[in-house]
Amino acid sequence: MVSVSDTLSAISDDKSLVLFYTIALASGDSSILISRLNLTRKQYYSRMSDLTNAGLTLRKNGKYFLTSFGSVVYEAQELIGNALQYWLKLKAIDSIESPEFPVEERDKLIDYLINNSKMKAILFSPQHNNIAQKAIPDNKELNVPALTKRSTMQFNP
């Protein structure tokens, strides 16, 4: 079973991420990918091995393609990239998070500042509202379960 850390590790450096994006956008043969991305053969095959072992890509007839899992991860990465473009606006939204600020006004501000429907859905979700309203009191310790090196996390929607 592939873990969250394996998946993130496979796309963690810039060249791996560009390789992952290149495969997602235009599957091609390895010689073109190696030369275009300015990678040595060893760098290329090492990164492709990581992407394949993480379940993100597969090879058919000498070409690499995203797996179904890889497609989902690609969409999630796209959302992260979009969120980075809205970073200052998201920070402004965070600055007004307080019980004194009316939720309706916060929602109007989100609707005005954010044009991305996926991000709006996240920001309007009950889970986000619960997280935003639960501030951690000062001088309180967080009890976080220890994770083993190869632990897998399960997310329930």
N, C-alpha and C positions, 0 to 999 in steps of 0.2 A: 504494500500500500504506500502511496506517495504522501508525504507530509506537506503541510503548508510551507515549512522552512525549505524543503527540497524544491518546491515550486518557485518560491521567491528567490532562492539562491541561483536557480538556473537562469533567471533573467535579471540578476542583480547588478551586473556591470554593463556599461554603456554598449560595448560591442555585442554582448549577448542579446541585449534588448533590441538593438538595431537588426541583428540577425533574425530574431523572433518576429519583429515587425515586417522585415523583408519577406520572410516565408509567408506570413499572413496575407500580405498584400499582393505578392506575385511569386508564386512557387516557381522555382527554377532549378537548374542543375548546379551541382556543387562548384564547378570551375568558375562559373559566372559569379556566384556568391562570394567565393574566396577573393577574386580579383577586385570586385566592386567594393567590398568592405575592408580591403587592405589588411587581410589577415594572413598569417602563415598557415600552411596546411595543418600543422599541429594545433594552432589556436582554433581554427575552424572546426576540426574534428572533435576537439575537446569540448567545445561549446555545443556542437550538435549532439554529442553524446549526453551532455547534461540535460539539454532540452528533451531529448528522446527518453532518457531515464526518468525524467520528471513527468512523463506522460503528455508533454505539450506538442510534440511532433512525431511523425512517423515517416518512413521512407518507402516509396513505391516507385519502381522502375527508375531508380537513380535520382528521383526528385523528392524533396521534402514537402510535407503538407502538415497543417495543423490538425490535431485530433479534435474531437468534440470538446474535450476538456481544454485543449489549447485555445479553441475559439472562445470559450467562456472566459478564460484568463485574459485573452486579448481584449475582450470587451471591458473587463474590469480595469485593465491597464489604461484603456482609452478613457474611462471615467476618471481615473486618477489624474491623467494628463489634463483633462478638462477642468478638474477641480483646482489644479495648480494655476490655470489661467484665471480662475475666480478667487484666488487665495486672499487677496486684500478685501474683497467684498465679503467673503466668508468670515474673515477676521472681524469685520465691522458688525456682521450679524451676531457673532459671539460676544462682542462688547456690550450688546443690549440685553443679553440673556440675564433676566432677573425676575423675581416674582412681582416686582412693582411695574414692570413693562407689560402692557396688555398683549396677550397672545395674538389677538386680531391684528394689532399694529405690526407685530413681528412678522406675521404671515404676509401682510401687505408689502413690507420691506423686502422680504425674500422674493415675492412675486415680481417686484419692480427691479431688483438687482440681478436676479439669476434668470438667464434665458434658456438654460438646459433643463429639459423636462425630467431626465433621470435624476439630476441633482435636486430639483424641486421635490420630486417624489420622496427622496431620502430626507430632505429637510422638513417636509410636512408630515413625515411618518410619526406614529405614536412612539416608536422606539427612540427617535431623535429627541422628541419632546421630553420623554422621561429622562434621558441621559442629560440633556441640557439643564433640567430643573434640579437634578441631584448633584449639588456641589459637595465636594469633599471638605468636611470641616477642618480647620487648622489644627495642627498637633494631633492628628489621628493617623494611625498606621493603616496601610492597606495590606490586607491579607490576600496575597496572590499565590495560587498553588504553584509549586515548583514543577518545572517542565523538564523531562529528560531530554537528552541530546536529540533523539530521533522521535520525539513524541508527535502524535497526530492530534490535531484539534478538530473537533466536530462543531459545526455551526448549525443551529436549528433556526429556520426562518420564522 
